[in-house]
Amino acid sequence: MSREQRVKVDAMLRRPRAEGPQSVEVLRAGFRALMDQMVVPDSIRTTQTTLGDRPALHVEPDNGAEPGTILYFHGGGWVFGSPETALCLTGQLVTKTGFEAYSVDYRLAPEHPFPAAIDDTLSAYRSLLDSGIDPSAIAFAGDSAGGGLTVTTCLAARDAGLPLPAAIVAFSPGLDATRTGESMETKDGIDPIFTREAVEHTGAMYLAGADPHQPLLSPAVLADLTGFPPMLIQVGTNEILLDDSARLAARARDAEVDVILDVTADVPHVFQSFAGGTLDEADEALDRAALFLNQRLRTRNPVRTSAR
């Protein structure tokens, strides 16, 4: 682990930004510019496709995929982001596991508020099932808002009577629209990306007046996770959303769900984005995520026991 790397990443994320709430256009452009700086592996190929009624990006190892499918949900506060901005993460997971991935371009708020994103991700999952892929060979993965969607899409799938995927991997998931976690206060100023004001600004666009006190908006405090597949939740200590992960892991434990809460010290929100040489902890966390996925996805081939 490199303190110098962590300090450099923290400083990068603290570069001066305009004061006050930002417009949707500014938020989207700023996020694209940030994610354009991340390392995308060379050893992948991408194809535009469709899942359900939405565009999606199909990501494969350039030497051919092994049986196993990752359904990926990108981050961006349900307001910004795309499969392209998350390609550093999907590309790393594909490279490290050998599996294919589909990254869903779900509809964004404020144009399409709750529950549009969940409707789209559930439709994408239905599309994979309808194509003949066994749920035991599918994992949900996502970061930030997309990490939240791994959980809420699984809730929606269970409510719809669909078979559940084999595993969930969530990077720094957003899981509590009520914003009641203690880390919202204790990590204020330590978090180099988010403030309460910032997450409430984008959160209000997604809510569009909906009551946040419901499982599909605040699963960390309200969801019944009975019957959920094994979960890996990765989060950094320098996050105001830290307690979203901790409380969901506790709910999973209480529901007798296999869960790993993987906390890395002194790193920011979705630190895994800095893989590829920028932050050693990012590569190590993705190695652990790949190992988890290889152990959990059941395919016709023997289960892999180590990441690439």
C-alpha positions, -999 to 999 in steps of 0.1 A, spaced: 0 0 0 13 34 -9 6 64 12 21 86 -15 -5 73 -40 -34 78 -16 -23 114 -9 -20 121 -46 -55 107 -54 -70 127 -25 -54 159 -37 -67 153 -72 -102 148 -60 -100 180 -39 -92 203 -68 -113 235 -65 -148 233 -78 -176 258 -82 -195 266 -50 -231 255 -46 -253 231 -64 -243 224 -100 -266 220 -130 -272 186 -146 -251 196 -176 -221 207 -155 -224 175 -133 -224 152 -164 -196 170 -181 -174 171 -150 -179 134 -143 -171 124 -179 -139 145 -176 -129 128 -143 -135 93 -156 -117 100 -188 -85 101 -167 -89 65 -154 -71 35 -169 -90 12 -192 -73 -22 -199 -61 -27 -234 -70 -64 -235 -108 -60 -239 -132 -55 -268 -165 -36 -266 -196 -38 -286 -228 -17 -285 -259 -38 -279 -293 -37 -263 -307 -53 -232 -344 -50 -226 -354 -16 -240 -320 1 -232 -286 4 -249 -258 -16 -232 -221 -20 -237 -209 -56 -241 -174 -60 -227 -153 -91 -234 -117 -102 -230 -100 -99 -264 -89 -135 -262 -124 -148 -256 -147 -151 -226 -151 -180 -202 -187 -189 -192 -200 -164 -168 -218 -130 -171 -215 -98 -151 -244 -74 -153 -229 -41 -145 -246 -9 -133 -226 23 -135 -223 50 -109 -233 87 -111 -259 95 -85 -287 83 -108 -281 116 -126 -249 112 -146 -225 85 -158 -228 59 -185 -213 25 -195 -184 44 -210 -176 63 -178 -175 29 -159 -154 11 -185 -123 13 -162 -142 -9 -137 -160 -32 -161 -128 -36 -181 -108 -45 -150 -134 -71 -139 -136 -87 -173 -98 -88 -175 -94 -103 -140 -122 -128 -142 -123 -138 -179 -161 -133 -179 -181 -112 -202 -199 -81 -189 -230 -61 -200 -231 -25 -187 -266 -11 -189 -273 25 -200 -302 29 -177 -323 61 -178 -311 90 -157 -328 116 -135 -341 143 -135 -355 134 -169 -364 99 -157 -366 98 -118 -372 68 -95 -381 40 -103 -369 43 -140 -334 31 -133 -346 0 -115 -372 -7 -142 -343 -6 -168 -319 -27 -148 -346 -53 -141 -355 -54 -177 -319 -60 -186 -317 -89 -162 -349 -104 -177 -333 -101 -211 -303 -121 -200 -325 -148 -185 -347 -148 -216 -316 -153 -237 -310 -186 -219 -283 -176 -195 -287 -195 -163 -290 -172 -132 -263 -193 -115 -239 -179 -141 -249 -142 -136 -236 -117 -111 -247 -82 -105 -219 -56 -100 -219 -18 -98 -204 12 -82 -219 41 -62 -255 46 -74 -250 15 -95 -238 -4 -64 -272 5 -49 -289 -8 -80 -273 -42 -75 -293 -45 -43 -325 -28 -54 -326 -47 -87 -322 -79 -68 -351 -68 -45 -372 -61 -76 -363 -94 -92 -373 -113 -61 -406 -94 -59 -413 -102 -95 -407 -140 -89 -375 -142 -109 -346 -164 -100 -319 -144 -83 -283 -140 -96 -255 -160 -82 -237 -131 -65 -236 -93 -59 -205 -71 -59 -211 -35 -48 -184 -8 -48 -192 21 -24 -229 16 -29 -255 43 -23 -281 26 -2 -299 51 20 -319 80 5 -329 90 41 -292 100 47 -293 88 83 -259 71 85 -235 85 111 -207 87 85 -227 114 68 -214 136 97 -183 118 110 -167 117 75 -177 152 65 -145 169 53 -126 137 52 -145 126 21 -128 144 -8 -157 140 -32 -190 143 -14 -208 166 10 -243 161 24 -254 190 2 -240 174 -29 -257 140 -24 -290 156 -14 -289 177 -45 -286 147 -69 -307 126 -46 -336 150 -49 -335 147 -87 -338 110 -85 -365 110 -58 -387 136 -75 -408 139 -44 -409 101 -36 -408 91 0 -372 79 7 -385 56 35 -390 25 13 -368 -5 5 -361 4 -31 -347 38 -21 -332 30 13 -323 -7 14 -296 -2 40 -322 6 66 -355 -9 53 -349 -39 30 -356 -75 39 -327 -94 23 -340 -129 29 -330 -152 1 -303 -129 -14 -273 -144 -30 -238 -140 -15 -226 -104 -14 -193 -86 -15 -194 -50 -5 -163 -29 -8 -160 6 6 -133 31 18 -131 47 52 -129 82 37 -166 81 26 -197 98 39 -215 68 25 -194 43 46 -224 35 69 -246 26 39 -223 -4 33 -219 -12 70 -257 -12 77 -265 -32 46 -239 -59 56 -255 -61 90 -290 -65 75 -276 -93 52 -260 -110 82 -293 -109 101 -311 -124 71 -286 -153 70 -271 -141 38 -234 -147 31 -218 -113 31 -183 -99 30 -178 -63 41 -144 -53 27 -133 -20 41 -101 -3 29 -85 24 50 -78 60 39 -93 57 4 -122 76 -13 -155 67 -28 -152 41 -56 -114 40 -52 -114 9 -74 -116 33 -104 -79 41 -98 -67 7 -108 -41 2 -134 -11 16 -115 -26 48 -99 -35 32 -66 -23 -1 -54 -53 -6 -31 -76 -3 -62 -59 -32 -80 -59 -53 -48 -96 -47 -42 -105 -57 -77 -84 -88 -74 -105 -97 -44 -137 -90 -63 -126 -112 -91 -117 -140 -68 -152 -137 -52 -169 -138 -86 -149 -167 -98 -158 -187 -67 -195 -179 -69 -205 -182 -105 -215 -217 -113 -209 -226 -150 -204 -257 -171 -167 -252 -167 -149 -258 -133 -151 -227 -111 -120 -206 -112 -102 -202 -79 -80 -173 -86 -82 -140 -105 -61 -133 -135 
